[in-house]
Amino acid sequence: MKFLSLILVLFFSYNLSAQIGPDGTGNWIFYTIGPNTNLSGANLSGSMLNDADLSGADLSGANLREAMLWETNFSNS
């Protein structure tokens, strides 16, 4: 039972938020987040991209369903 509890704690505590720095760049899973990046077709569903700088990024075909995008910069994207 303790093993199952440990597995559940690890599973539910896994952080799915992107590591976005103060400059608006960072990583989420294996995607590089930042201005002028190619994110075409990227699966960013459920990501936490708050304060990300996606200015000029290619987001064609990207899945942003249920993504957290507070204060995200989409200019020229």
Buried (B, 14 or more C-beta within 10 A) or exposed (E): EEEEEEEEEEEEEEEEEBEBBEEBBBEBEEBEBBBEBEBEEBBBEBBBBBBBBBBBBBBEEBBBEEBBBEEBBEEEB
